[in-house]
Amino acid sequence: MTQETLNEEPAAETQPLGEARTPDPDGRIPVIETYGLTKTYETKTEDVHALRDLNLTVYQGEIFGYLGPNGSGKTTTIKLLLGLIFPTDGSMAIMDSESIGSIHVRRNIGYLPEGAYYPDFLKGEEVLRFYGKLYGLRGRALERRIDEVLEMVGMTGARRRLVGGYSKGMRQRIGLAQAMISDPQILILDEPTTGLDPIARKEIRDVLVKLRDEGKTLLISSHELLEVEMICDRVGILHNGMLQTIGALDDLLVQRDITLEVEVPSESAVHELSRFGIISEDMVDGKALLRVPANVSLYEAIEQCQHNNVSLLSVRPRRETLEELFVRVVGAAEENKEINQV
């Protein structure tokens, strides 16, 4: 037996998901489930309801966006799932196990906290080596995994630099590498693109999508709604500790209006269309883009174009953005809260 073989210690096993689990009617396998999950903090003056009756399911192989204003209960949920705090009521299961603190569950979860702190006197690779050992990795298996995750987050060239000399974005990258060090089946990421420049954000998005395509499950809490919209399969929006809406983006984002590309005979024709709320966004060389509001049907818009001798070139429906959905849902929740308090 060679010295290299002696140094090759077995990596901590991460049991694959889904082998003994029952898919839902759509063929999806639940990985994270909560049932009436509630967390109340008792104070001398009043009880603080951080989370109320949360029923949530996150499925294998999806990126789930967990959204909400500050103080809505996102961090409380994450702490409950990680076993850092305990629920006041309700229950939860991860990988079909209600034993959240079991070794099997812990080995299969990677966590990136918001504003992760690592000692300034450690090098980047030393941070990863420390966390890898906590997961049970040793020897050459650990060193190979360190090489892999550093390359994935674009930090290979800075692996021997002190963390104290890292920029905010570099700290965020090493934090993501730390979350991936054990090759977990579940990644819980709190603000994963904070502090990154646009190029770095794109690179990290590509990494997260690649992990999903490999069958990993990602729960992402973020205020970067554009980032979430670009990569998430489903989202849930919290407000005042309650889940306000949940679903696939294609189901939640409603159509806002329609853009028509047209040829117009004159500006007066565009003016006539404006009487029906059809607004010209741009007009160059006899061609224009017309914004048709949601209260005007496509049939009505086409009929008015024909009536004014405006030739239709193309039709482009526009759905609302995730930011618009977020504002709409949170606004409705605030209105309901005020009504209930009257």
C-alpha positions in Angstrom: 0.0 0.0 0.0 1.5 3.3 -1.0 1.7 6.5 1.1 -0.8 8.1 -1.3 -3.3 5.3 -0.6 -2.8 5.7 3.2 -3.6 9.5 2.8 -6.7 8.8 0.8 -9.4 8.8 3.4 -13.0 8.1 2.5 -15.2 11.2 2.0 -18.3 11.6 4.0 -21.1 9.9 2.2 -24.0 12.0 0.9 -26.9 9.7 0.3 -28.7 10.4 -3.0 -32.2 11.7 -2.8 -35.4 10.3 -4.2 -34.7 6.5 -4.1 -37.2 5.7 -1.4 -39.4 8.8 -1.8 -42.9 9.1 -3.3 -43.3 11.7 -6.1 -46.3 14.0 -6.1 -48.9 13.6 -8.9 -46.7 15.8 -11.1 -43.7 13.5 -10.6 -41.9 15.9 -8.3 -40.0 14.7 -5.2 -40.4 16.8 -2.1 -37.1 17.6 -0.4 -38.0 20.3 2.1 -41.5 20.3 3.7 -43.0 22.3 6.5 -46.4 21.8 8.1 -48.0 24.7 10.0 -44.6 25.8 11.0 -44.8 28.6 13.5 -42.3 30.6 15.5 -43.3 33.1 18.3 -40.9 35.0 20.5 -42.2 35.9 23.9 -41.2 39.3 25.3 -42.2 41.2 28.4 -44.5 43.5 26.4 -45.9 41.4 23.6 -45.5 38.2 21.6 -43.6 38.6 18.3 -45.0 36.3 15.6 -41.9 35.8 13.4 -43.5 33.0 11.4 -47.1 31.8 11.2 -48.5 28.5 10.0 -46.0 28.0 7.1 -46.9 25.2 4.7 -44.1 25.0 2.2 -42.7 22.4 -0.2 -39.5 22.6 -2.1 -38.8 19.9 -4.7 -35.7 18.0 -5.8 -33.8 19.6 -8.7 -35.4 23.1 -8.5 -34.2 26.6 -7.6 -36.8 28.0 -5.2 -36.8 31.8 -4.5 -37.8 32.6 -1.0 -38.8 36.3 -1.0 -40.1 38.9 1.4 -39.4 42.4 2.9 -37.0 42.7 5.8 -38.6 41.2 8.9 -41.0 39.0 7.0 -39.7 35.7 8.4 -37.2 34.5 5.8 -34.3 34.2 8.2 -36.4 32.6 10.8 -37.5 29.9 8.4 -33.9 29.2 7.4 -32.8 29.0 11.0 -35.6 26.5 11.7 -34.6 24.4 8.7 -31.0 24.3 9.9 -32.0 23.4 13.4 -30.5 26.6 14.9 -33.8 27.4 16.6 -36.9 25.4 17.3 -40.5 25.9 16.3 -43.2 27.0 18.6 -45.7 24.9 16.7 -45.8 22.8 13.5 -43.3 20.4 12.0 -40.9 20.1 9.1 -39.1 17.4 7.2 -35.9 17.4 5.1 -35.2 14.5 2.8 -38.1 12.7 4.3 -36.6 12.9 7.8 -38.2 14.9 10.6 -34.9 14.5 12.5 -33.4 17.9 11.3 -30.3 17.5 13.4 -29.4 14.0 12.1 -25.9 13.5 10.6 -27.4 12.4 7.3 -29.5 15.6 6.9 -26.6 17.9 8.1 -24.2 16.3 5.6 -26.6 17.0 2.8 -27.1 20.7 3.4 -24.8 23.5 2.4 -25.5 26.9 3.9 -24.4 30.4 2.9 -25.5 33.0 5.4 -25.9 36.6 4.5 -22.7 38.6 5.3 -20.7 35.4 6.1 -17.7 36.2 8.2 -14.4 34.2 8.1 -11.3 35.0 10.1 -9.0 37.5 8.3 -5.9 35.6 9.2 -6.9 32.5 7.2 -6.3 31.9 3.6 -9.2 31.1 1.3 -8.2 27.5 0.9 -7.7 27.2 4.7 -11.3 28.3 5.2 -12.5 25.5 2.9 -10.2 23.0 4.4 -11.6 23.8 7.9 -15.2 23.4 6.7 -14.4 20.3 4.7 -13.1 18.6 7.8 -16.2 19.5 9.7 -18.1 17.6 7.1 -15.8 14.6 7.5 -13.7 15.1 4.3 -10.0 14.2 4.7 -6.8 13.6 2.7 -6.7 13.9 -1.1 -10.5 13.7 -1.4 -10.7 17.0 0.5 -7.9 18.6 -1.5 -9.6 17.6 -4.8 -12.9 19.0 -3.6 -11.2 22.3 -2.6 -9.8 22.6 -6.1 -13.2 21.9 -7.7 -15.2 24.4 -5.7 -12.5 27.1 -6.0 -12.6 26.7 -9.8 -16.4 26.8 -9.8 -16.6 30.2 -8.1 -13.5 31.6 -9.9 -11.3 31.9 -6.8 -8.4 29.5 -7.8 -6.0 32.4 -8.3 -6.8 33.9 -4.8 -6.8 30.6 -2.9 -3.5 31.5 -1.0 -4.4 35.1 -0.2 -5.5 36.1 3.3 -9.3 36.5 3.7 -8.5 39.9 5.3 -7.3 41.1 1.9 -10.5 39.9 0.0 -13.0 42.3 -1.4 -16.7 41.9 -0.4 -17.4 40.0 -3.7 -14.4 37.7 -3.1 -15.7 36.9 0.4 -19.0 36.1 -1.1 -17.4 33.7 -3.6 -15.4 31.9 -0.9 -18.7 31.7 1.1 -20.4 30.0 -1.8 -17.5 27.6 -2.2 -17.8 26.8 1.6 -21.5 26.0 1.1 -20.6 23.5 -1.7 -17.5 21.9 -0.1 -19.4 18.7 1.0 -21.2 18.3 -2.4 -24.5 18.6 -0.6 -27.9 17.7 -2.1 -29.5 20.8 -0.7 -28.1 24.4 -0.8 -29.7 27.1 1.3 -28.3 30.5 0.1 -29.0 33.8 1.8 -28.3 36.7 -0.6 -25.8 34.7 -2.7 -24.9 37.5 -5.2 -24.6 40.4 -2.7 -21.5 42.5 -3.4 -20.8 41.0 -6.8 -20.2 43.0 -9.9 -22.4 42.2 -13.0 -19.9 39.8 -14.5 -19.4 37.9 -11.3 -23.2 37.8 -10.8 -23.5 36.1 -14.2 -20.8 33.6 -13.3 -22.5 32.7 -10.0 -25.9 32.4 -11.7 -24.3 29.9 -14.2 -22.9 27.9 -11.2 -26.3 27.8 -9.5 -28.1 26.7 -12.7 -25.4 24.0 -13.2 -26.0 22.7 -9.7 -29.7 22.5 -10.4 -29.2 20.7 -13.6 -27.1 18.2 -11.7 -30.1 17.4 -9.5 -29.3 19.7 -6.5 -32.1 21.5 -4.7 -31.5 25.2 -4.0 -33.5 27.5 -1.7 -32.4 31.1 -2.3 -33.4 34.1 -0.2 -32.7 37.3 -1.9 -33.7 40.9 -2.4 -32.2 40.9 -5.9 -35.5 40.2 -7.7 -34.1 40.3 -11.2 -31.5 37.7 -10.3 -34.2 35.5 -8.8 -36.5 35.9 -11.8 -33.7 34.9 -14.2 -32.9 31.5 -12.5 -35.7 30.4 -10.2 -38.3 27.8 -11.1 -40.7 28.7 -8.3 -41.0 31.4 -5.8 -42.8 32.0 -2.5 -43.4 35.5 -1.1 -43.6 36.1 2.7 -45.1 39.1 4.5 -45.7 39.5 8.3 -44.5 36.0 8.8 -47.2 34.5 6.5 -46.8 33.0 3.1 -48.8 35.2 0.7 -48.3 33.3 -2.6 -46.3 30.4 -4.0 -45.9 28.9 -7.4 -44.1 28.7 -10.7 -43.2 32.1 -12.2 -45.1 31.3 -15.4 -48.3 30.9 -13.3 -47.8 33.9 -11.0 -46.7 36.6 -13.4 -49.7 37.9 -15.1 -49.8 39.5 -18.5 -49.5 43.3 -18.1 -49.9 44.6 -21.7 -49.1 43.9 -25.3 -46.6 45.6 -27.6 -47.5 46.0 -31.3 -44.9 46.7 -34.0 -46.7 48.6 -36.7 -46.3 50.7 -39.9 -48.2 54.0 -39.5 -49.3 56.3 -42.4 -49.1 59.4 -40.2 -48.7 60.8 -36.7 -52.4 61.6 -36.7 -53.2 57.8 -36.9 -51.1 57.3 -33.8 -53.0 60.2 -32.1 -56.3 58.5 -32.9 -55.1 55.2 -31.3 -54.0 57.1 -28.2 -57.7 57.9 -27.5 -58.1 54.2 -26.7 -55.1 54.1 -24.4 -52.8 52.7 -27.1 -49.6 54.6 -26.6 -46.7 55.0 -29.1 -43.4 54.2 -27.4 -41.2 54.9 -30.4 -41.6 56.0 -34.0 -38.9 55.9 -36.6 -39.2 55.9 -40.4 -42.9 55.2 -40.4 -42.6 52.3 -37.9 -43.8 52.4 -34.3 -44.0 50.3 -31.2 -47.5 50.6 -29.6 -48.1 49.7 -26.0 -51.6 48.2 -25.5 -52.8 48.4 -21.9 -54.3 45.5 -20.1 -57.8 46.9 -20.2 -57.8 46.9 -24.0 -58.1 43.5 -25.7 -55.8 42.4 -28.5 -58.9 42.1 -30.7 -59.9 45.7 -30.0 -56.3 47.0 -30.6 -56.1 45.2 -34.0 -59.5 46.5 -35.0 -58.5 50.1 -34.2 -55.3 49.7 -36.1 -57.2 48.5 -39.2 -59.7 51.3 -38.8 -56.8 53.9 -38.9 -54.9 52.1 -41.8 -52.1 51.0 -39.4 -50.4 47.8 -40.7 -49.6 45.2 -38.0 -46.1 43.7 -38.2 -45.8 41.7 -34.9 -47.4 41.2 -31.6 -45.4 40.8 -28.3 -47.2 40.1 -25.1 -45.5 41.5 -21.9 -46.0 39.9 -18.6 -45.3 41.6 -15.3 -41.8 41.4 -13.7 -41.1 39.6 -10.5 -40.6 43.1 -8.9 -44.1 44.1 -10.0 -45.5 40.8 -8.6 -43.7 41.4 -5.3 -45.0 44.9 -4.9 -48.5 43.8 -5.8 -48.6 40.9 -3.4 -47.0 42.8 -0.5 -49.2 45.8 -1.1 -52.3 43.6 -1.0 -51.1 42.0 2.2 -50.7 45.4 3.8 -54.2 46.5 2.7 -55.7 43.3 4.2 -53.8 43.9 7.4 -55.1 47.5 7.7 -58.7 46.3 7.0 -58.4 43.6 9.7 -57.2 46.1 12.2 -60.1 48.5 11.7 
